Amino acid sequence: MQPISYTRATDAAEAVAAFADAGEGARYIAGGTTLFDLMKLNVELPGHLVDVSGLTGSDRIDTSGETLVFGAGVRMADIAEDPTIREDYPLLAESLWKAASQQLRNMASVGGNLLQRTRCPYFRGGAGGVYPCNKREPGSGCPAIGGIDRGQAVLGISDACNAVSPGDWPVALTALDASVRVLGPDGERTIPIAEFFLLPGETPDREFALRPGELILDIQVPKTPMGRASTYHKVRDRESYAFALASAAVALQLDGDRVTDVRIALGGVATRPWRATEAERVLTGATPDRETALEAARAAMADATPGQHNAFKIDLAVQTVADAVAIAVERSA
């Protein structure tokens, strides 16, 4: 049995200092729904845990200013059930209540949810030498390329990795141009959500833009009138407790029957939450009927590269985006 030491911090500065003192092998833990899972699979083997579940102010939800602010320690369920969020930003609420069981939503923090790692079976099932994996052991190989790839990504892949980004909440945040405020040994900084998640390239083991020891403080979302006309539409193998095969976060604004502004992000099909700027360009200034929505969605998937078993995801994503646009249009009325 591997020994693990433990520190419970009361504020962010104390947590960062405890992490630095522990050195290599330290991990932050809040709800634990991701880290404990990976520890049981021997994917993560931390030597020291810094408990940040009780940090002062980390459970804050602030909807009063020009920016929505969610403390990193806020539970998924708290945002999913917040009346203001459900009314004014349904895509945020939907991305959380469609993400997991109620038990998990009651435990998992929204900061930890950003750091959820892939469900690739070779990554999660290969610890102990069963399968190589470039995410676990850089340079060891990727058996998912040319292997069982039904659930793998078709956008943003590289010769080193095609693991799909698993989150729902990050997709909604990507559509709304959120940012992530962090604190580390070198001080505080803010990372745009578009830069927070890294493409695999030749270094798929580096998934996030966090520097060693950095702790997520909060997530900030600019307020927008598009929030009310929004949705997070998710297609999966079963209706609940399943990860997306394809999903779309859509928020838009209409002037009459024309789209004046729109934000679209995709999940379930890419190696990171995928902003569909090509689809946004097609829709902006257009009437968002079914054919135009399908045209926009096809533009979003134009660069998709399917493997042996996941080509179906391309058309599935097209239909999912078009359906999400229709839902957002209906909510704009």
C-alpha distance (Angstrom), angle and dihedral (degrees) to the residues before:
residue distance angle dihedral
M1 . . .
Q2 3.78 . .
P3 3.83 113.4 .
I4 3.82 116.0 -125.4
S5 3.79 125.6 -166.5
Y6 3.79 121.6 -153.1
T7 3.80 139.6 -151.3
R8 3.81 126.4 -175.2
A9 3.81 110.9 -152.6
T10 3.80 126.0 -158.5
D11 3.82 99.3 -163.5
A12 3.79 137.1 23.1
A13 3.81 96.8 -106.7
E14 3.79 90.9 52.4
A15 3.81 90.5 49.6
V16 3.80 93.5 51.0
A17 3.80 90.9 47.8
A18 3.81 92.0 49.6
F19 3.80 90.2 49.9
A20 3.81 91.3 51.0
D21 3.80 92.0 47.9
A22 3.80 91.7 51.4
G23 3.81 92.3 53.0
E24 3.80 126.1 -167.2
G25 3.77 113.4 9.5
A26 3.81 96.4 36.0
R27 3.80 119.5 132.0
Y28 3.78 134.2 -174.8
I29 3.78 115.8 -127.2
A30 3.82 130.7 -168.1
G31 3.81 118.1 151.2
G32 3.80 90.8 -0.5
T33 3.80 95.1 -147.1
T34 3.81 92.2 125.8
L35 3.79 103.5 30.3
F36 3.81 97.0 45.9
D37 3.79 89.4 48.8
L38 3.80 91.5 54.5
M39 3.80 91.8 43.7
K40 3.80 90.3 56.4
L41 3.81 88.7 52.6
N42 3.84 91.8 48.5
V43 3.79 89.5 -121.0
E44 3.81 91.2 116.2
L45 3.83 117.8 38.1
P46 3.80 106.5 176.3
G47 3.76 120.9 -177.0
H48 3.80 95.1 -159.6
L49 3.80 133.1 26.9
V50 3.80 122.9 -153.8
D51 3.80 107.5 -159.7
V52 3.82 109.7 -144.7
S53 3.80 97.2 168.5
G54 3.80 92.9 107.5
L55 3.79 102.3 43.8
T56 3.79 113.9 143.8
G57 3.81 110.2 -99.8
S58 3.80 95.8 3.0
D59 3.82 91.2 118.4
R60 3.81 93.9 57.1
I61 3.82 122.5 133.2
D62 3.81 110.5 -173.7
T63 3.81 119.2 -178.8
S64 3.82 96.6 158.1
G65 3.81 102.9 92.3
E66 3.79 136.9 52.5
T67 3.80 89.6 -78.5
L68 3.79 131.3 50.5
V69 3.81 108.8 -126.2
F70 3.79 122.9 -161.3
G71 3.79 118.9 -175.9
A72 3.79 112.5 -131.0
G73 3.80 90.6 -118.8
V74 3.81 96.0 56.1
R75 3.80 110.3 120.9
M76 3.78 117.7 -118.5
A77 3.79 90.8 -120.6
D78 3.79 92.9 55.8
I79 3.81 93.0 60.3
A80 3.81 94.3 37.9
E81 3.82 89.3 56.1
D82 3.81 98.9 38.3
P83 3.86 107.5 121.3
T84 3.81 94.8 -143.0
I85 3.80 93.7 49.3
R86 3.80 92.8 45.7
E87 3.81 91.1 51.1
D88 3.79 102.4 38.3
Y89 3.83 102.8 26.5
P90 3.81 108.3 25.8
L91 3.82 92.6 163.5
L92 3.83 89.3 64.8
A93 3.79 93.5 49.0
E94 3.80 93.4 43.7
S95 3.80 93.8 49.0
L96 3.82 88.1 58.9
W97 3.78 103.5 40.7
K98 3.81 91.2 46.4
A99 3.79 91.1 49.9
A100 3.79 105.2 75.8
S101 3.78 147.6 -20.1
Q102 3.80 119.4 -58.7
Q103 3.80 89.6 -108.6
L104 3.80 91.5 57.5
R105 3.81 92.9 43.5
N106 3.80 88.2 54.5
M107 3.82 90.7 55.4
A108 3.80 108.5 29.9
S109 3.81 119.7 89.4
V110 3.80 122.0 -138.7
G111 3.81 90.9 -128.6
G112 3.78 91.6 54.0
N113 3.79 89.8 45.3
L114 3.80 89.1 64.8
L115 3.81 88.5 60.2
Q116 3.78 96.4 50.1
R117 3.79 108.9 136.1
T118 3.78 129.5 -136.5
R119 3.79 124.1 -73.4
C120 3.81 91.3 -141.7
P121 3.82 104.4 145.8
Y122 3.79 92.2 -139.1
F123 3.81 91.1 54.5
R124 3.79 96.0 44.3
G125 3.79 99.1 34.6
G126 3.77 100.3 38.6
A127 3.80 103.1 71.1
G128 3.78 111.1 123.7
G129 3.78 95.3 39.1
V130 3.82 100.4 -66.3
Y131 3.81 92.4 122.3
P132 3.79 132.2 4.1
C133 3.80 116.2 -119.6
N134 3.78 129.5 -175.9
K135 3.80 90.8 -149.4
R136 3.80 92.1 58.2
E137 3.79 99.1 31.8
P138 3.82 113.4 18.7
G139 3.78 112.2 -132.9
S140 3.80 95.6 17.1
G141 3.81 94.8 108.2
C142 3.79 141.1 -109.7
P143 3.82 115.8 -100.5
A144 3.82 89.9 -178.1
I145 3.81 87.9 73.8
G146 3.77 101.2 83.7
G147 3.80 90.2 1.1
I148 3.79 134.4 84.1
D149 3.78 98.4 -31.0
R150 3.80 106.0 154.8
G151 3.78 92.2 120.8
Q152 3.79 97.0 37.1
A153 3.79 129.6 109.4
V154 3.80 127.1 -86.9
L155 3.83 96.3 -172.0
G156 3.80 127.4 59.6
I157 3.78 95.0 12.0
S158 3.79 125.7 148.9
D159 3.79 137.6 -166.3
A160 3.80 86.9 -94.7
C161 3.83 102.1 49.3
N162 3.79 144.3 6.8
A163 3.82 98.7 177.7
V164 3.79 113.1 145.6
S165 3.80 121.7 -123.8
P166 3.82 103.8 -114.5
G167 3.81 105.6 -157.5
D168 3.80 130.7 107.7
W169 3.82 99.9 -174.6
P170 3.85 92.0 54.5
V171 3.81 90.2 55.1
A172 3.81 92.3 55.2
L173 3.81 90.6 46.0
T174 3.80 90.1 50.8
A175 3.80 91.0 54.4
L176 3.82 90.4 53.3
D177 3.83 97.7 46.1
A178 3.79 94.3 -116.4
S179 3.78 124.7 178.1
V180 3.80 133.3 -147.6
R181 3.81 121.8 -135.1
V182 3.80 114.1 -151.6
L183 3.80 138.7 179.0
G184 3.78 123.7 -149.5
P185 3.80 142.1 157.4
D186 3.82 89.4 -75.1
G187 3.79 94.7 49.8
E188 3.79 137.2 -100.1
R189 3.80 127.7 -31.3
T190 3.81 139.6 162.3
I191 3.80 122.3 -126.5
P192 3.83 120.4 -160.5
I193 3.79 109.1 -126.5
A194 3.82 88.5 -122.9
E195 3.82 88.0 64.8
F196 3.80 98.8 36.9
F197 3.82 97.1 79.9
L198 3.81 116.7 57.0
L199 3.78 128.7 -145.6
P200 3.81 112.3 -119.8
G201 3.81 97.7 -120.2
E202 3.78 107.3 151.5
T203 3.81 93.0 -35.2
P204 3.81 106.3 58.7
D205 3.80 90.1 157.4
R206 3.83 87.0 73.0
E207 3.79 103.7 73.3
F208 3.82 103.4 155.4
A209 3.80 136.2 42.7
L210 3.80 92.2 -126.7
R211 3.79 117.4 124.9
P212 3.81 120.2 -135.9
G213 3.78 110.9 -68.7
E214 3.80 96.6 9.7
L215 3.79 115.7 144.3
I216 3.81 124.9 -156.7
L217 3.81 109.6 -119.7
D218 3.79 102.2 178.7
I219 3.78 146.7 -28.8
Q220 3.80 119.6 -118.3
V221 3.81 124.3 -158.6
P222 3.83 121.4 -172.6
K223 3.78 111.2 -125.7
T224 3.79 114.6 -114.3
P225 3.81 135.9 174.4
M226 3.81 86.2 -129.8
G227 3.79 88.3 73.1
R228 3.79 94.9 84.2
A229 3.81 93.2 51.9
S230 3.78 94.0 55.2
T231 3.78 143.2 106.3
Y232 3.76 143.7 179.6
H233 3.79 106.3 -140.6
K234 3.80 116.2 -169.3
V235 3.81 130.2 -172.6
R236 3.80 118.5 -165.9
D237 3.78 142.1 156.0
R238 3.80 91.8 -95.3
E239 3.77 131.3 18.7
S240 3.80 97.8 -110.3
Y241 3.80 141.5 25.9
A242 3.80 93.1 19.6
F243 3.77 134.5 114.1
A244 3.79 120.9 -114.9
L245 3.78 122.6 -89.1
A246 3.79 84.0 -171.2
S247 3.78 132.4 -9.1
A248 3.78 137.6 172.7
A249 3.79 132.7 -157.2
V250 3.81 109.8 -158.8
A251 3.80 130.4 178.4
L252 3.79 122.7 170.7
Q253 3.78 147.1 164.7
L254 3.80 126.4 -143.0
D255 3.77 133.6 -156.7
G256 3.76 103.1 -163.3
D257 3.77 105.0 -47.1
R258 3.83 96.0 -24.2
V259 3.80 128.9 93.1
T260 3.80 109.9 -122.3
D261 3.80 96.6 175.8
V262 3.80 134.6 6.2
R263 3.79 140.0 173.6
I264 3.81 123.3 -161.8
A265 3.79 130.7 178.7
L266 3.80 129.6 173.6
G267 3.79 132.5 -142.7
G268 3.79 134.7 -174.4
V269 3.81 93.6 33.8
A270 3.81 106.1 65.4
T271 3.78 141.8 56.4
R272 3.81 90.0 -115.0
P273 3.82 134.2 13.9
W274 3.80 100.6 -64.5
R275 3.79 123.4 -138.7
A276 3.80 107.8 -150.5
T277 3.81 100.2 -149.0
E278 3.81 91.8 158.4
A279 3.79 90.3 59.0
E280 3.80 90.8 47.5
R281 3.81 90.9 54.4
V282 3.79 92.2 51.9
L283 3.80 93.0 50.4
T284 3.80 99.0 42.4
G285 3.80 108.8 101.6
A286 3.80 92.4 5.6
T287 3.78 133.9 108.5
P288 3.82 104.5 -105.3
D289 3.78 98.5 -132.4
R290 3.80 121.1 148.2
E291 3.78 96.3 -91.5
T292 3.80 93.6 49.2
A293 3.80 90.7 47.1
L294 3.80 90.0 51.6
E295 3.81 90.6 48.4
A296 3.79 89.9 51.9
A297 3.79 91.7 48.0
R298 3.80 92.2 50.0
A299 3.80 88.7 52.6
A300 3.81 88.8 54.0
M301 3.81 91.0 54.4
A302 3.81 97.6 39.8
D303 3.82 93.6 109.0
A304 3.80 96.0 44.6
T305 3.81 116.1 134.9
P306 3.81 111.9 -160.5
G307 3.78 126.1 -157.6
Q308 3.78 128.5 -148.9
H309 3.80 99.6 -66.3
N310 3.81 108.8 17.5
A311 3.81 105.1 64.5
F312 3.82 87.5 109.1
K313 3.81 87.8 71.0
I314 3.79 91.4 72.5
D315 3.79 96.3 62.5
L316 3.80 90.7 35.1
A317 3.81 89.9 56.6
V318 3.81 91.0 47.4
Q319 3.79 91.5 54.1
T320 3.81 91.9 42.7
V321 3.81 92.9 54.0
A322 3.80 91.9 46.7
D323 3.81 91.0 49.9
A324 3.81 90.9 48.3
V325 3.80 91.3 51.3
A326 3.81 89.5 52.4
I327 3.81 91.4 51.3
A328 3.82 91.9 48.6
V329 3.82 91.3 48.8
E330 3.79 90.7 51.0
R331 3.81 90.3 51.4
S332 3.81 91.3 51.8
A333 3.80 91.4 66.8
